[in-house]
Amino acid sequence: MTITAYEGLYEGEAAVWLKAGRYEAAILPGIGGNLICFRDNENGYRFLHEPGADEMEAFKANPGIHGIPVLFPPNRYEDGEFPWNGQTYHLPVNEATTHNHLHGFLHTAAWQVEEFGSGVNESFVTVFIKVDENHPSYQYLPFKYTVKLRYSLGEAGLSQQLLVHNDGEELMPCLLAFHTAINAPFAPGSTPHDYRVKLTIGNRWELSNRMLPTGSFQELTSDEIALRDEGLYPFYAPMDNHYTAAAQNGRNRMELTDSKAGVTLVYDVGTSYKQWMIWNNGATEGFFCPEPQINLVNAPKVDLPADDIGLFGLEPGEYWEETSRIYVK
């Protein structure tokens, strides 16, 4: 099995490529540390929604629906307000239709490569971003921290290791998600209707017309029960839905089954992700986003127990770490 890691290009952008047997992946450090592709070249599978050459400028302007973007802090914050530890910080309102802040700062920022290489069983790359008073986002959230992402590729698929460290001297919020964009279909010769998605959801959060949680739950529909239990067509209806995560068999994951190819793509995320978003671009066939999320949308302004809504912080010098894996069974 050929195992290698090297610097190259992805549609003209600087990338680090990983190869391990039939698998390959590429990360774009300069565009949000985005793991932009994960492929099985032996079977022709392309698991992630990749931007083509004619989409690169749009992708760079809004790198949220391709690959695995890092959202920190994730999703929406009412009027851009972010109350934390006795202070209220003000994030830019960048979603005019809801007058909210959306998706934070790291998915558009430049990350740096720490190392890449290969061993006997895997190829790997580690990228990081260090935020301090010199970083543009510090004016909005004045905390010092480092986020590291390590991806490795081997026979067991794609592994992701995430590490957040508080470099500063005060309690910092640790709110994060991945806007992971999964192709359906991912196999050549299959159609979207060959696919069923299953997700470890618990309760559905009620959202206001500004897409903010009211603090109440809504009863799951029969389709959502199928989403939880046996799976359903990913584009059955427009989805921009927010759920609690409820592990099944000890795991928090999305499973996407291609009945024609007879394979299931598993996105196994850590149980520290207490919430899921699922978005399918208005039920437009092609790709959808199962988004593992630490915190409830707008969590700093929701009057519910912090542990229930994933609202937590890191003390000075503390780390937070979680791992995920994408593989085929």
C-alpha positions in Angstrom: 0.0 0.0 0.0 1.4 3.4 -1.0 1.4 5.8 1.9 2.6 9.4 1.4 2.1 13.0 2.2 3.2 16.0 0.1 2.7 19.6 -0.7 0.9 20.3 -3.9 -2.1 22.2 -5.3 -5.9 21.8 -5.3 -7.4 23.8 -8.1 -4.5 26.3 -7.9 -4.6 26.6 -4.1 -1.7 25.5 -1.8 -2.7 22.1 -0.4 -1.2 19.2 1.6 -2.2 15.9 0.0 -2.4 12.6 1.9 -2.5 9.2 0.2 -2.9 5.7 1.7 -3.7 2.9 -0.6 -7.0 3.5 -2.3 -7.7 6.7 -0.3 -6.6 10.2 -0.8 -7.4 13.5 0.9 -6.3 17.1 0.7 -6.4 20.0 3.1 -6.2 23.8 2.3 -4.3 25.4 5.2 -4.7 28.9 3.7 -8.5 28.6 3.4 -9.7 27.8 6.9 -7.7 24.6 7.4 -10.5 23.0 5.3 -10.2 19.3 4.5 -11.5 19.8 1.1 -11.6 16.3 -0.3 -11.7 12.6 0.8 -11.8 10.1 -2.0 -11.6 6.4 -2.7 -9.9 6.3 -6.0 -10.2 2.5 -6.4 -14.0 2.7 -6.4 -14.4 6.3 -7.7 -16.0 7.5 -4.5 -15.9 11.2 -3.7 -17.3 11.5 -0.1 -17.1 15.3 0.4 -18.6 18.1 -1.6 -15.7 19.6 -3.5 -15.5 22.9 -5.3 -14.6 22.6 -9.0 -12.3 24.9 -10.9 -15.2 27.2 -11.8 -16.4 27.3 -8.1 -13.1 28.3 -6.5 -13.7 32.0 -6.4 -17.1 31.6 -4.8 -15.7 29.0 -2.4 -12.9 31.4 -1.3 -15.5 34.1 -0.8 -17.8 31.9 1.3 -16.0 28.6 2.3 -18.9 27.1 4.2 -20.5 24.4 2.0 -17.5 22.4 0.7 -15.2 20.0 2.5 -15.1 20.2 6.3 -15.1 23.8 7.4 -14.3 24.7 11.0 -16.9 26.9 12.7 -15.7 28.8 15.8 -18.0 29.9 17.3 -20.5 28.0 15.3 -23.9 28.9 13.8 -26.0 31.9 14.8 -25.8 34.6 17.6 -28.7 36.9 18.1 -27.9 40.5 16.9 -24.2 39.5 17.1 -24.3 39.6 20.9 -22.1 37.1 22.8 -22.5 37.4 26.6 -19.7 35.6 28.4 -18.4 35.7 32.0 -20.0 39.0 32.8 -19.1 40.8 29.6 -21.0 41.1 26.3 -19.0 40.9 23.1 -20.2 42.1 19.8 -19.7 40.0 16.7 -20.4 41.4 13.2 -23.9 40.9 11.9 -23.2 39.0 8.7 -26.6 37.4 8.0 -28.9 40.2 7.0 -32.1 38.2 6.7 -31.9 37.2 10.4 -29.8 40.0 11.8 -27.5 37.4 13.4 -23.8 36.7 13.4 -23.2 33.4 11.5 -20.3 30.8 11.8 -17.5 32.6 13.5 -14.0 33.4 12.1 -11.9 30.3 11.6 -13.4 28.9 8.4 -12.3 32.0 6.4 -8.9 32.4 8.2 -5.4 31.3 7.1 -4.1 28.4 9.1 -0.4 27.2 9.2 1.0 23.7 8.6 2.8 22.4 11.6 3.9 19.1 10.1 3.0 16.4 7.6 4.4 13.0 6.8 3.8 9.3 6.6 4.5 6.1 8.6 4.0 2.4 8.1 0.2 2.6 8.4 -0.9 6.2 7.7 -0.2 9.5 6.2 -0.9 12.6 8.3 -1.0 16.4 8.4 -1.3 18.8 11.4 -2.5 22.4 10.8 -3.0 25.1 13.5 -4.2 28.6 14.0 -3.1 30.9 16.8 -5.4 33.7 17.8 -4.0 36.6 19.9 -4.2 40.4 19.8 -2.7 40.4 16.3 -5.4 38.3 14.8 -8.4 40.1 13.1 -11.0 38.2 15.1 -9.5 39.3 18.5 -11.3 42.6 18.2 -14.6 40.7 18.5 -13.6 37.9 20.9 -10.5 39.0 22.8 -9.3 35.6 23.9 -5.9 34.0 23.2 -6.0 30.4 22.0 -4.6 27.8 19.6 -6.7 25.3 17.6 -4.9 22.3 16.1 -6.3 19.9 13.6 -4.6 16.6 12.8 -5.9 14.5 9.9 -4.6 11.0 9.2 -5.4 8.6 6.4 -5.1 4.9 6.4 -6.9 1.6 5.9 -9.5 2.7 8.5 -10.4 5.8 6.6 -10.0 9.4 7.6 -9.3 10.3 11.2 -9.6 13.8 12.7 -8.1 14.9 15.9 -9.1 18.4 17.2 -7.3 20.2 20.0 -8.1 23.6 21.6 -5.8 25.3 24.1 -6.4 28.4 26.1 -3.2 30.5 25.8 -4.6 33.4 27.7 -5.2 34.3 31.3 -9.0 34.2 31.6 -11.8 31.8 31.0 -12.5 31.5 27.3 -15.6 30.1 25.5 -15.1 26.8 23.7 -17.9 26.6 21.1 -17.2 24.8 17.9 -18.7 22.8 15.0 -17.9 21.3 11.6 -20.0 22.2 8.6 -19.2 18.9 7.0 -20.5 18.6 3.4 -21.3 15.0 2.4 -22.0 14.0 -1.2 -25.2 12.1 -2.0 -24.5 10.4 -4.3 -20.8 9.8 -3.6 -20.5 6.8 -5.9 -20.5 6.9 -9.7 -23.5 5.3 -11.2 -25.7 5.9 -8.1 -28.5 8.5 -7.8 -29.6 10.5 -4.8 -32.6 8.2 -4.4 -30.3 5.3 -3.8 -29.3 6.9 -0.5 -30.6 6.7 3.1 -29.2 8.8 5.9 -29.3 7.9 9.6 -28.3 10.3 12.4 -28.1 9.9 16.2 -30.6 12.7 17.0 -32.5 13.1 20.2 -34.9 16.0 20.5 -35.6 18.7 17.9 -35.1 22.2 19.1 -37.8 24.7 18.2 -36.4 27.6 16.2 -37.8 31.1 15.8 -38.2 32.8 12.4 -34.7 34.1 13.0 -33.4 30.5 13.2 -32.7 30.9 17.0 -33.8 28.3 19.6 -36.8 29.2 21.7 -35.6 26.8 24.5 -38.4 24.4 23.8 -38.5 21.1 21.9 -40.8 20.0 19.1 -42.1 16.5 18.7 -40.2 14.5 16.1 -42.2 13.8 12.9 -42.4 10.3 11.4 -39.7 11.3 8.9 -37.4 12.4 11.7 -38.0 9.2 13.6 -37.0 7.4 10.4 -33.9 9.6 10.3 -33.0 8.5 13.8 -33.9 4.8 13.5 -33.7 3.2 10.0 -32.7 6.1 7.8 -34.4 8.1 5.0 -33.8 9.9 1.7 -31.5 12.9 2.5 -33.6 15.3 0.4 -37.1 14.3 1.5 -37.8 17.9 2.5 -35.9 21.1 3.1 -33.8 20.7 6.3 -32.2 23.4 8.4 -32.9 21.6 11.7 -31.3 21.6 15.1 -31.3 18.5 17.4 -29.7 17.3 20.6 -27.4 14.4 20.0 -28.4 11.0 21.5 -25.7 8.3 21.2 -26.7 4.9 19.9 -24.6 1.9 20.8 -22.2 4.3 22.5 -21.6 6.3 19.4 -22.6 9.6 18.0 -22.6 9.3 14.2 -24.1 9.8 10.8 -24.5 6.8 8.5 -25.2 7.2 4.8 -26.0 4.0 2.9 -25.8 3.6 -0.9 -28.2 0.7 -1.5 -27.0 0.4 -5.1 -23.3 0.2 -4.3 -24.0 -1.8 -1.1 -21.8 0.4 1.1 -22.3 2.7 4.1 -20.3 5.8 4.8 -19.9 6.4 8.6 -19.2 9.8 10.1 -18.4 8.8 13.7 -18.0 12.0 15.8 -17.2 12.2 19.5 -19.8 12.3 22.2 -18.6 15.7 23.2 -20.6 17.0 20.3 -23.9 17.4 22.2 -25.9 18.9 19.3 -26.4 18.3 15.6 -27.4 20.6 12.8 -28.6 19.1 9.5 -28.9 21.2 6.4 -29.6 20.0 2.9 -29.6 23.3 0.9 -33.3 23.5 0.5 -33.6 19.8 -0.4 -31.4 20.3 -3.4 -30.0 17.0 -4.4 -26.2 16.5 -4.5 -24.9 17.1 -1.0 -26.1 17.8 2.6 -24.4 18.8 5.8 -24.6 16.8 9.0 -22.9 19.2 11.4 -21.6 18.0 14.8 -21.7 20.9 17.2 -20.5 21.3 20.8 -23.1 23.9 21.7 -26.7 24.9 21.1 -27.2 27.7 18.6 -27.0 31.1 20.4 -26.1 29.2 23.6 -24.7 32.2 25.5 -28.2 33.9 25.3 -30.3 30.8 26.1 -31.5 30.4 29.7 -30.9 26.7 30.2 -28.3 24.7 32.2 -24.9 25.1 30.6 -24.2 21.4 30.5 -27.5 20.8 28.6 -26.6 23.2 25.9 -22.9 22.6 25.6 -21.9 26.0 26.9 -18.5 25.6 28.5 -15.2 27.3 28.7 -11.5 26.6 29.1 -9.6 27.9 32.1 -6.1 29.4 31.4 -3.8 26.6 30.2 -6.6 24.0 29.7 -7.1 21.8 26.7 -10.2 20.4 25.0 -9.8 17.5 22.6 -12.1 15.3 20.5 -11.7 12.9 17.7 -13.8 11.8 14.7 -13.5 9.3 11.9 -15.0 8.9 8.4 -14.9 5.4 7.0 -16.8 3.0 4.8 -18.3 -0.3 5.9 
